[in-house]
Structure formats: structure tokens, C-alpha cells
Amino acid sequence: MEKIRKAYVRTYGCKQNFADSEKIMGLLLTLGYIAVKTPEEADLIIFNTCAVRENAEQRVFGNVGVLKKLKGDNPGLVIILCGCMTQQPHMAEYFKAKFPFLNAIIGTNILTALPGIIGAEAVFPSAEEIKPLREGEFSANVPIMNGCDNFCTYCVVPLVRGREVSRTPEKIIDEIKGLIAENRRDILLLGQNVNSYKPDFMELLHEIDSLDGEFTISYMTSHPKDCKKELIDFIAESRNISRHLHLPVQSGSNRILELMNRGYTREQYIELAEYAKSKIPEISLTTDILVGFPGETYEDFKDTLSLTEEIGFDSAYTFIYSKREGTAAANFADPVPPEEKSKWFRELLEVQGRISERSYLKHIGKSLRVFCTGEGRSNPELLTGKSKQGIIVDFAGSDELRGKFVDVKITKALPWALVGQLTVNK
């Protein structure tokens, strides 16, 4: 009897990386593997790495080192590193020298390289044909494009994922139809800059929105320079497009935005954000903010603070700049010490924390449409779901509500979620 082969895939980084890992595991299923939850159980271990943030890289270094003992105990164990981090030549060379027990270091082309590495002889499907092994019961990530043409001076993505390549609308629509049929009705479209999807992002959304049934389509990430008012107008009239707009600003200083090569000004960003709030009053507006970009002064940082307060983001993903080899900003003078950048960062967190708290409080007494996905986040005796604004909502109800849309009246605001009572069940 042939031995059952077991695979463990660990993912670092963004939603795009998680979608890639679901494809990797889907391919492994076609090659006769089953998924396991710990590396100790596995015959094959794959780490799918991230190069965007330094903390993700540090976690990879530590966790790869731990695998040496597993390899020593089981010489037949196959260990592969792939993804954005290993796409960088200097990182690939470092891993080869530091961790000689690794079987392969691939980069981002793992779907084409993997069968040959593990000795699979059968004909395997193309990347487009692979059915992902998705996590969770009711949600799904759907990449619509890969790569980026923007070349922001701090960002390594174009270097590790290449230039923009869009999937065909037909393939995307077919995939989403299948997801709806599986009752996966919380669907996230993925791309480094979805607004530059070809042939046309708004047309794609329109076609998706017209599909039968109730579902929620959200997307990330939306680049401010390419997000048009016409798109916001369409979302305001749509049935199933999320009322959540993630619009990374990165900085509130025009000087820093120009150094970042972001392609918009502070004033243009504020105009766009205010337009979105006026057209979609219930919108949840979130952002990314980068603190301590090379050459940033405290006056520049104060511009970011004032923009944050003026717009009133519902939440923000905040980061301290980390140098990425190969990017233009890696060569910029960076005189501000890390301790000072950390001080600015804490100041931003305090300001945004107050704003987020106020933002969540405004929902108390309102009824939100929520897609129920499982056990409560704040209390395991509750259920949880995500509102049309992309907000986590916990509420009391029976397990039969999982996978259904419900209406919930909000009674309590937490720092990161809402709690309410079920009002209507459809």
C-alpha cells in the first residue's frame, strides 16, 4: 500500500501570499498529498515568504532554523522556501549559505517548479486551472492580477512579483460563480493595484455585481492615483460591492509623497476621501501609513497626523519604514534614528486609536447587514460575521445562521469589533 504523503504549508505576509499558498496546496492535492496542520507531521514543508516588511523576514529566519532538527530526525523530509523573500537574489544566496539543509529555494514561480522538485511525473494543471484548497467555509480570496507597475520608491513588490498581469474577466467571473454556488459569499478580489486591472476594473465589478444572489465583493488594494470618482459613484449604486474602501495614503506630506513616487498630493487624496464619504455615507474608510520614510522630518510627520485627524479613518495599518534592498529609497539618506521613528509611531497609534474608537461608537443603535461566518471573536458563545463595511460583528444566534446574511442591531463597540443583537434573519 502506497504511503500517504503529507504536506505542511506556512504563509507569511499579505492576502496575496495566502491566496498563493491555497493554490500551492491545491496543486499538491492533485499530486497525491494531503494537508496537515503541523510541520512535525509532514513529509513536505513549504514556507511561502514575504519581503515587504522586515518583521515578516525575521520570523522566517527564526522558523526556518527550527526545521534543522526535523530534517536531522527525518532525512527524507523535503523542505522548500518560496515566495517574495526568496525571489531576491541576495536573500536566496543567504538562505543557501545559512541553511544548507533546505532542498530548494524557488522564488515566486513555485507552481511551475514544484512538481519537478518533488519528482511528480504526472501531467499537472496550469496555474489558472488549479483549484485552490481554501481556508474557512464561507470566504474566498480571488486574485485578479499579479505584479505592479507603480515602483513606489520604498516598495519591493515590482522587483519580486514583476510587472502587472491581469487575469481574463471570464476566468474571474467563472471562479466567482463557483464560489457563490459553494456558498462562499464573502469574496475578496486581490491585486497590488486593482484599479489598474485590465481591461477595466469598474466593468469587472459591474459584471460581478450583476450575478444572481446576495454576496459581498470587497477588494484590495486600491491606489489613490487610479481610484476614480466614477468608481465610487458605481459602488454607491451597487447591490453587492462592499462599503469598505481601503485607500493607502502612506503619508500626509506632499514632500514625502513625491519622494515616495505615489503620484498624488495630500489635497487630491483628501478630495477623493471626502467624495467617497459624501457619496457613500455608511462607508468604512481604512488606510496604510508609513512612518519614518528616509528624509522625513517631524514637520512631515505632523502633516500625516493632521491628515489622519481630518479624514478620520476607521482604522489604519501602520508601519515603520524598513529598508528594502533594490528599491530607490534604499539609497536615500536616512538621518532620523530608529528611537525617534518609534516615538512618532506611538504618537500616530494614539491618535488613530482615539479616532477608531469614535468611529466604532457611531454604529451603536444602527442595524448592519452581516454575513455570518462562525464562532464569535469576542466570546465563543456568540457568532461572528463581517458587515458590508468590512467590520467584524459578534452577535447571539444559532449555528444554523452560519453562511447566511442577517441583520444585526449594534449595541456595543469594542476597539476592534462591534457587538449586537439579531433583528432579522433571511
URLIN-V713820 format. One line per field, one symbol per residue. psi: psi as a letter, one per 20 degrees, with the letter a starting at -180 (. if undefined). A space follows every 10 residues. Layout:
psi: ???
//
This chain:
psi: ppppppqppp pqbrhghhhg hhgghgghgh jjqqpriqhh iqipppoorp jhqhhhghhg gghhhhiggg hhhnhipppp paahgihpgh gghghghhmi iphqogbjkh hhhghhhjkp iqpqrrhhip oqnqqrhirq pnpirqrqjh lqiipighhh iarppqqqhg ggggghghgh hjknjnpopq qhnhhjpphp ghhggggghi qqrprporqq qpphiioqhh gggghhirgj pqkpoonphg qjphghhghi lhjrrgghgg ggghgghhhn hjqoorrppp pkqpiprhgg hhhgghgghg hlqhrpopqp pppopiqhii jqpmipqhhg hhggghgghg ghggghghgh hiipiqpqpp opibqqhhpi irrraprijj pppqqprqhi ipjqprpppp iqprijrqpa ppgpp.
//
